[in-house]
Amino acid sequence: MERLNEELSRKKLAKSLNKYFKTKYYTERIIGIIESDETYLKFDVVDEMCCFFNLTIQDLLYKKWPEYNQDFTDYFQNETTKYCHLPDENRTRVHQFSQLISHFNLVNKQDWISFPKYDFIQRVYYDYFEKNVIDYSTCEIALNTFKFHYPNYLYKNNSGLVIKHDSAGILSVTDHRDPISNDALKNGVEKIEHAIGLLLEVNTHKYDQGLFTSHNIEKLIEYFRCHNISLNNLSSNTLIPLSTLKNLYKNPKKLYFKDIQTLCNYLDFPINEISNYTSDIQDNIDAKNIGEHLAKLTNTGEIESFNQQYYLTSQETQLLIPSYCYESFIRQMKKDLNRGSDETMLFMEFKHFIFQWHFFNKLKILLSQKLNGKIGRDLFYMFTKTEIESALGNKLYPSNPVNLLGTLALNRISKFDNTSNKELQEIIEEQFK
């Protein structure tokens, strides 16, 4: 599939591989054998193929059909390049995925609702809540503004890529109407970055013991030593011949991919960890175009399907609020207003709701601008309702946005890095409780 997708003949692919890896191993016949009989694929061959096509081994194993739809991925690339801009004076167009994840979010429309920050923060919040205009009308104005911008109409009859962006909302970071300055966020972002560093350090020590010299297969050998795993037991439990397992020590180049895959599955050891090229591929996210990343993240291959479920939203100009939090809070606020509940109490509750979600959004902006590579990609897709409910509990807005974003970020990253739940929870308890 990769060869055909790149429009390469077997002969041309063999020539390209030999040139890229400075070898004479690949021929048109070898490529034919590789494609017709996966059983005899050597691990090193798969690793090199993945590197050449800019895939991790796990990408190769789990790549889905939408990522091969060239018309679809090219369309995504063109749409984002045409309509997504950086928040600068020149409205610079986004051309690379690293730019997109620093300034936009990929959002499931069932999980989040997007509102213009200018209308809610620079106008309603500043004019009424910030100035403590405490009365019934203040809450009613905020409710009506939310209702006016409730974005259902934006999801209907869209033939192009849905991108939520408000150019009028790009204001100076020093705008006095914003209740949260970037300086107020720095400590929170640094705390989250520190926690992410601790999580990555745990994963590094889990598999890397400093023994690696020439081949990453040695990570498996060190893993055996640290966990007192014998080859005899491995052979009997995995049905991999003992003579094959001994090649881990004697001659790794003789190892077949199917055996390494079986071994990693049995040990719950991430196969990417023993690739010689994966770390570079994971961080070089701009080697793939934006369309390929969006197709993979959403598993969609048609623009209609994408628009039914997802949209892109500008971090700088849009205020994201979880759908269930927004709907429950607004419903309760309307009831309390109709009952004639205490105006001061309702005012403060509404003020906190807007402020805390705005704080959360601004933290996400700064964090996205600092993270890159694989970690930045992992956090580009906004957290699901399930993730939010798990971290937020029975509340409708965070009492501490730093702790909420930190917990969500660590849980998301751990899904891709095979962190044990015990180690993850220890870091969360230490940093965000």
N, C-alpha and C positions, 0 to 999 in steps of 0.2 A: 504493500500500500504506500509506504513512504517513497519508494523508488518511482512508482507510477505518478504519485502526487507531485513529485519534482520533475516529472517528464524526463527521466533518465533511462537509457537502455542499460541492459546488464553490462555490456562492454564499457559503456561510458562510466557507469558506477564503479566498476572494478578499477578502471584507470584513475578515477578521482580518489578512491580509497587508498590506492597504492601511493599516490602523490601526497595525500594528506598525512598518512602515517609512516611515510618513508619505508615502504615495504614492497615485496614482490609477490605476496601471498595471494592476492585477489586476482581472479581471472573471470572471464565470462562464464566458464563452466562452474567455478566455485560459487558464483552468485546464484546460478541455476540450482545447484545442490542445496544451498542455504534456503532458497525459497520453496523448494519442493519437499524437503525433509528436515523439519525443525528438531527432530530427535537427536541429530548428531551435531547440533550447533555447539561450538566451543564458547565458554563464557567470555573469553577475551574478544571473540568475534562479535558477539552481541554488544559488548561494551563499546567497541569501536564503532559499530553501526549506529548505536544510540548517539554517540558523540558527533558523528558525521551529520546526522539528521537533527542535531540539537534536541535530543530527548534524554530524559533520565530513563533508567531501566523500568521504573514503575510507570512512567509515561507510556513506554512501549507496550507494557502489559495491559494497561487499562485505557489506552486512548480510544475514544468513541467516535462514531461516524461523523457527527457534526464538525469535528475538527478537520475532516478531509474535504468538506464542502467548500471548495475554493471560491466559488461565486459568493457564498454567504460570508466567509471570513474577509474577503476583499471588500464587500459592501460595508461591513462593520468598520473596517479600517478607514474607508473613504468617508463614511458618515461622521465618525469621531474626529477625523482630521479636519473636516469641513465645519463642524458646528461646535466642537469643544475648544475653548480658549483658556489660556492662562490668565490669572487676574493681574495683568500688568497694563501699563498705559497703551501698549501697542496691540493688545489683544492677540498675543502670539498664539498661533494654532498649535494644538497638541499633535505631535507626530509619533511619539514613542509611548510605550506602555508605562514606563517609569514616570513620565509626566502626568499621565492620566490618573494613576493611583495616588499621586501626591495632591491632586486638586479635585478629584471626583470620587464618588462612591457608586458601586454597583448595588442596586437596591431591589429587593423583592417587594412588589407593590402590596402584597398581602401583609407584609410585616411592618412597613414604615409609611408614614405620610409626610410629604415634603411641602413646606410653606416658605414663602419669601421672607428672608431675614429683615429686609428693609422695612416691610410693613409691620412686622411684629416687634422687632428689637429697636430699630431706629425711630419708629413712630409710636405705636401703641405702648410698648413698654416704657420708653423714655418719657412720653408725654403724660402718662397716667401712673404707672406703677412706680417708676423711679422717683417721681415727684410726690408720691404718696397721696394721690387724689383718691381718698378712701370714701367711696359711696357705691350705691347700687349700679349707677350708670357705667362706672369704670369696668366692672365685671361684664356688664351687658355689651359694652363696646368691644371688649376682647372676644367675647363669645361670637358676636356678629362678624368680626373680622376673620376669626377662624372659619366660621360657616361660609363666608364669602369666598375664601380661598380653598375650601375643601376640594381636593383635586380630582374628583371622580371623572369630570368631563375631559381631563387631559389624557385619559386612558382609552378613549373611544375613537374608533375610526382613524387610527394612526397608520399611515403607510410607511413613514420613515422611522428612524430610530428615535425613541423617546428620550429626550435630554432635558432635564429641568435646570434652567440657568436663567438668572435675572441680572442682566448687565447693569441695571440701575442700582443693584444692591452691592456692587463692589465699591466699598468706601475705604478710606484710609484706616490703617490699623490703630491710629491715634484718634479716631473720631470720638468726640466726647459723649456721643449718644449711646455708645456701646458700654453697658455696665461692667464688662469684663475686659481688662487689659491683657495683652499677651504676657506681660511681666507676671501677672497673677497666676498664669498657667504654667510657668516654667518649672516650678517645684513639682507640680503634679505630673507633668510629662517626664521629668527626670526620674521620678519614682517609678513610673511604669516602665521606662527604658531599663532601669536597674533590675526590676523584677524579670523582664524578658531576658536580660543577660544572665540572671541566675538560672532561669529555665534552660537556656541554651547550654550553659555550663554543665548542668546536670546531664543533659543528653550527650555532651562531649565526653564526659567521664564515664558514661554508661558503656560506650563502645570503644572509645579511643584511650589506649593506655600508654601511648608514647613509644610503641615498639615498631612503628611502621617505617620501612626503609624503601623497598622497591615496588611492592605490590600490595594493594589494599585487601587482598585475600588474607593478609596477615592479621587483619582485624578479627577475623573469625578464629584464627589460632589463639590469639590473645584472649578472646572471649571464652574459648574452651578452657584455657588455663585458669582464668579468674573464677569460673563457675565449676571447676573440677569435672568437666565433661570428657568422657573417654570415647575414643573412636569406635571401640567395640560396641558400646551402648548405642551410639549414634547409628551404626550400621544395622543393628538388630531392630531399632525403632523406626528407621527411615527406609530400610531395605536397599540402601545404597551400598554397593560392595565395599568391603574394607579396603581393598586395593585402590579403589577410586578415592576414598577419603584420605588415604596416605599421600596422594598427590597434592593435597593441600600443603604438605611440608616439602615434598620432593620436587614437584614440577607443576605449579598452578596452571600453566598454559595448556595442560592436558585435560583440565576440568571441563565437563559439559555443563551447559547452561541449565538444563533440566535438573541436574543433581544439585547445583547451587541453589536453584529456586526451591527445590524440595527441602533442602537443609535450612534455608532461611525461614520458610514457612513453619517448619517443625520447631525451630528455636525462637520464633517470633522476632527474628532479627531483620531489620530493614535492609532489603537487598541493595538499595541505593548506597548504603554505607560502604559497600565493598567495590563500588565502581571507581575507576581511576579518573573519571571525568565529571561525575554528577555534581560535585560541589560547584564547579565553574558554571555548569549548565543551569543549575537552579538560580544562581545569582544573576546570570546574564539574561534577565527577563526581556530585554529589548531585542534579543536575537529573533524572537517571534513577533509577528505583527499583532496589533491590538485585537483584530478580529479573531485570531486563533485563541488568545487568552479568554475573550468573552465567550466563545463557543465552548471552551473547556469548562469554564466556571459555571455556565448555565445549562450545559448539555442540550443546547438548542441548535438547530440547523436551518431555521426559517425565521425571517424577520417578524412575521405575524405571531409566531409562537413566543418569540422574545418579548414583544410588546404586550402580550397578554399577561406576562408574569413579571417583567423587569423593566427598570429604567435606569438611566444614569443621572446623577444629580451633582451639581456644583457644591463643593463643601463650603466655599467662601460666601455664597449668596443664598443658600437654602438651609432652612431649619428642619431637621428630621426629628420626628417624634414617633415612637412605636404606635402602630395603629390601635392596638387594644388599650394602651394607656390613654391615648387621646380620646377614644370613643367613650371609655368608662369614666374618665375625668369630666368630660364635657356633659355627659348625661347626668352625672351626680351634681355638677355645678348648676345645671338648669333646674333640677329638682329643688336644691337648696335655695336658689333665688326665688322660685315660685312659692316656697314655704315661708319666705320672709326671714330666713336665718340671719344670724349676726353678720352685718356687712363687713366689719373689720376682719373677722375670722375668714370669710370667703375671699376677701381682698388679698390677705396674706397667703392663703392657700393657692390662689391663682398666680400670685406673684412668684411664689416658690416653684410652681409647676413650670412656668415659662423660663425662669432664671436657671433652674437646675438642668433642664434639657438643653438650653443654650450653652451652658458651661460644658456639658458633655460633648456637644457638637464642636465647640472650639478646641477642646482637648484632642478630639479626633483629628481635627485639621492639623494641629502642630505635630501630633504623633505621626500622621501620614507623611508629612514633609520630612521627617527625620528618618523614617524607616525606608529601606530599599530592598531590592532583590526579592528573595523568596518570602521573607517575613512581610514585606510591604504588600506582596501579592496576596498572601493569606488573609490580610485584614482589609483588602479592597472591597470584598463582598460583605456588605453590612450584615450584622449579626441577625440571626433568625429569631422568630418569636420564641421558640423553644429555648434558645440560648439566653434571651433576655429574661424570660420568666424564671429560669433557673437561678440567675444571678440577682435579680431584683426582688424575688419573693412576692409578697402580696402588696407591694407598694406600686404606685403609678408614676412615680418619679424618684430619682436617686437622692438620698440624703447626702451622699458623698459621690459626686460624679467621677472622681479619680479612682475610687475603689471599684465602682461599677465598670468603667472602661478597662481598668487593669485586670479585673477578674475575667471579663469577656475576652480580652486579648490573649491572656495566658491559656484559657480553655481552648480557644480557637487554634493557637499555635501548637498546643500539645497534641491536637488531633493529627497533625501532619508530621510530628516529630517523635511519635511513639513514646511519650513520657508516661511513666507509671502514674496512676491516679494518686497514690500515696505521696509521691514526690511533688506532684502538682499542687495538691491540697496543702502541703506543708508550706510551700512558697506563698500561696494565696493567703493562708492564715497569718503568716508572718508579715506580709506586706500590705494586705488590704482588709484586715478585719479589726 
